Amino acid sequence: MQSLVRWGIIGCGNVTEVKSGPGFQLSEGSELVAVMRRNGELAEDYAKRHNVPKWFTDADALIQDPDVTAVYIATPPSTHKEYALRVCAAGKPAYVEKPMARNYAESRDITLAFEQANLPLFVAYYRRALPRFLKAKETLMAGRIGKVTGVTVRYTSPANRSPERPNLPWRVLAEEAGAGLFLDLGSHTLDILDFLLGELKHVGGRATNTGGRYAVEDGVSMHFLLPNGALGTGHWNFMGFAKEDIIVIDGTEGRLSFSTFGSEPVRLETHSGVEEFDLPNPKHVQHPFIQTMVNSLLGKGECTSTGHSAMRTGYVMDRVLESYYGSREDAFWLRESDWGATPS
């Protein structure tokens, strides 16, 4: 059993500057030993600023480096499958940014490859390790709201935050991201529901584009059943006026409410009154989750976001988006003219 996990990062972009990168150095039993970026000047700059001993411009060079024992893939989803399979072939564990891939099929291919190789695979649904969501889970497990009877999700972001053609970021380009902001942001919420309440069943929904600023969806609605049979609904609007981010879990004895992306207190309402649990997110928001991965790799604990859990979220998103894209099983990103057809 190894005593130290030595990480390499493929794609040391913005997400690794504060959210994730420092967590590999701050976690006990962990070291960040190498980074890769196609632009050599940027890779070298990152390595120097973060005290990383090695930098590369070639992903295979990092993957094959004997000093690297686990690899974090922090590139856009279009390259996740390619890089993950290379890491798997090298016999090393992988940590893949979310969403795991552009669609369920790619997520399934990645997960099965690591499973067949008997290698650990983790996905960056790091909210599973944040104190506020652990408190929400503890509250539900303790029966504080009684039997769960329903879930409502609402997310709205102002239209003035949405990009416009022709200068579109990769997050709203299906070939790079797999869909629009629903895949990028909604995936976190859907994973948290999976973590707190179990696998979502009988999922359905619709997606649309009302703003016309890009071709991918900018609005999504969905419905589902929880494992206990309770109903759930979700609505995401990326072309709204106001800003809203809330998950409400109702039960026979109370209500639990919190946001996916905020840091405000988790709110519990019961017959006894209102309790608020103020558990702000840490500066390096992925650090607690990275520690769970390291602990798992060192045989000291468990990490709850794996290929299999992330694959479930990928499946849910495909079910919701399939009517907009016609199909999510093929290279739908190459047939934009077929998207968004209204069913008769």
N, C-alpha and C positions, 0 to 999 in steps of 0.2 A: 504493500500500500504506500503510495507516494505521500510525502509530508508537506509538499508545496506545489501549488498549481501555478504554472508559469504561462501566462496568457499572451497571445498575439491578437491584434485587432486588424481586420481587413476593413478598410474604409474609415479612416479617422477624421470624420467630418464633424459638423456642429453637435450632433447628439452625443458625441464622445467627449466634448470639451468639459462639460460640467455634470451632465446627467449621469453618464456611465463611466467614462474613462478613469476618473480618480477613484472610483469604487474598487477597481481591481488592485489598486495600490494600498487602499485603506483597509481592505478585508484581511482578516487574520488567516494566514496560510496561503496567501495569494501574492503574485507579483505580475506586473506588466512588463514584459521583456522585449516586445517587438510590435511595431505598427507598420501598416502598409497603406499607401495611397499612390495612385497612378502618377500624380504630380510630385516629382521628387523633392522640389523645394518645400512644398507644403508638408510632405511626410517628414522631412528632416526638421523643419520648424516645429512641428508637433512633438517630435521625439525630444528635442532640446528643451522645449518649454515644460514638458511633463516628465523629464528625467527618465526617458525610456532608452535603454542602451542600443537598440537596433531599429533601423527603419529600412523599408523595402518599397520598390515600385512594382514588384511582381508578386501576385498573391501566392503562387506556387512556391516561391522561395521562402515566404513566411511559413506556409503550411508545412513544408518539409524540413524546416529548421529544427534540429534536435533539441534546442533550448526551449522551444515552444511545445507545451504539453496539452494546451486547450486553445481553441480559436473562437473569437467573438466576431461574427459577421454583421457589420454595421453599415451595409450598403443598401440601396433601394431594393425592393422586393424582386425586381426582375432578375437579379443575379443571385438571390438566396439559394435557389436549388443548385445552380452550377457550383457555387463555392462550397455549399454544405456537402455535396456529394464528393468533392475533392478532399475535404477534411475527413469525411468518413473513410474514403479509400486510403488515407494516410494513417488510419487507426487512432484518430484523436477525437475527444469529445468536442461538441460545438454548442455555442450559444448564439442563437439567431435572433436578429431584431424582429419586432412584430410589424405588420402581420408576417407569419412565417413564410408566405409566398403569395403569388398573385391570385391563386385560387386553391380550392380544396384538392384538386388533382395533384398539383405540385407539392402541397403540404403532405399529402399521403405518400408521395414518392420519397420525400426526404425522411419522413418518419419510419417508413418500412425499411429503408436502407440502413438506418442506424439501429433499428431493432434487430435486423438480420445479422449485423456486425457486432451486436451486443455492446454498443457504445452509448454513453449518455448523450441525450439531446435536450437542450433547454431553449425556451423561447421567451422573449423579453416582455412578458406580461408581468412586469415588476410590481404592479400595485398589489399583488397577492402578498407581498411582504411588508407593505407599508402599515404603520401602526393603526391608522384610521380604519382601514379595511379589515385588519385583524380584529379590531374592536367590534366592528359591525358583525363579523362572523361569530365572535364570542357571544354577542348579544342575542343573535338568532339561535345559536346552539343552546343557550341557556333558557330558551323559551320565553324571553321577555315580552315578545309581541304575540305569544300564543301560536296558533296554527297560521301559517302564511296563507293568505287568501287572494293575493293579487300583487302585481308589480307594474309600475308605470315609469317609463323612462322618457324624459323630454330633454332635447338638446337643440338650442338655436344659437347660431352665431350671426352677427350682422353682415349684411351683404357687402358692405364696404371693405370687409376683410378678404373677400374672395378675389383671386387673381383674374386677370382678363387676358384674352389672346392679344398679341401672339407670344408674349413672354410668359409662358406658363411653367411653374415649378413641376418637378417630377411627381409630386403628390397628387396632381390632377391629370396625369397622363397615364392612361390605362396600360400602355406597354411597359411602363416603368413601375407603376404602383399597383396595378391589378384592378383598379376602379378609382373612385374619387375619395373625398375626405371621410366618407363612411367607413372605408376599409382602414384608413389611417387612424381615425379617432374613435369611431364606433366600435372597433374591435376591442378596445380597452374596456368599454362598458359591458360588452357581451361576455368578455372573459371574466369580469368581476361577478356577473350574474351566475356564470358557471361555477365559479369559486364559492360563492356564498350560498347558492340555492340548488346546485346540481345541473345536470345536462338539460338543456332546453329541448323540448319535444314539439312535434307538429308545427314546425316553423313555417310561416308564410309572410308575404309582404309585397310591397311595390316600391319601385324607385322611379324618379322622374328628374327632368331638368327644366326648371322654370326660369332660370336667370340667363341662360345662353352664353355665359362667359367662357365656358369650356364644354367639351363634349360628354364628359362623364357625368354621373348623377350628382345632383345638388340637394335632393330631398329624398328621404326614405321613411317609410312606415312599415311596421312589422307587428305580428302577433305570434304568440307561442303559448305552450303549456309548460308549467313546472313539473318536476317529477311527482309531486303530490296531487296534480290535477288542477292547480290554481292557474288562472289566466294571467297573461302578461301582454303588455303592449309597449311599443317604442316608437318614437318619432324624432327624426333628425332633420333640421332645416338649416342649410348653410347659406341661405339667401334671405334671412330674416331682418327685422328691425332691431329687436332687443337681443340681449345675451341671456341665455338660460342653460343651466346644466344641473339636472336633478334626477336622482333615482329615488323612488318612493316604494317601500315594501310595506304592505298592509297586512295586518293579522287580526285574529279574533280579539286580542287583548292589547293591541297597540300598533304604532306606526314607527318605522325607522326610515329616516331620510338623510341623504348625503349626495355630494356631487362626485363625478368621476375625476375631474381635473382640478377642482378647487382644493383649498387647504382649510376651509372653515370647519367648525365642529360638526361631528356626527350628531344628529338630533333624534332622541327617543321620546315618543309621546305615549304615555300609558294612563290608566285611571289614577295613578298616583301623582301625575303631573308631567313636567318636561325635564329631561336631563340632556345636557350637552357635553360631549366628550371632545375636548380641544386637543387634537393630536396632529400638529402641523407636520407637513412633509419635510424631510431632511434636505439640506442643500444639494447633496449629490443623491438624487432621488432613486437611483438604481442600486445604491450601496447596500441597503438591507437585503435586497434580492440576490445580489452578487454573493453576499456572504452565505446565503442558503445554498447556492450552487457550489461554492467552494466546499462547504461542509459536506454536501452530498458526494462530491468527488473524492473527498478525504475520508469517507466512511463515517462521518460524524453527525449526519442529519439527513433531512429530506428536503428536496426542492419541489414545489407543487406545480410549477409551470413547465410541462414537458412537451415533447412532440405530440403526444396523444391528446393532452388537454387543449393545446393550440389548434390541433386538427379539428376538434369539435367546433371551435369558434369559426374556423375557416369554412366548415360545412354549413353552419348557420348563415353566414354572410352570403354564401353562394345561393342558398335557397331564397334569400330575400332579393338578391340582385339578378337572378337568372332571367326574369321576364324582361328586364331592361336591356340586357346584353344578348338576349336570344338564347344563349347557352354560356355556361361557365366552364365547360369541359374542354373546349377547343381553344385555339388561339384567337379568342374573340377580340383582342386588342387590334387585330389586323383588319377588321371589317366594321369600322366605325359607322358606315352608312346604314347598317342594319340596327343600330342601337335606338332604343327609346320608342319603338313602334307601339302604338296604343292598341291593345287587343280589342277585337270586335265583340 
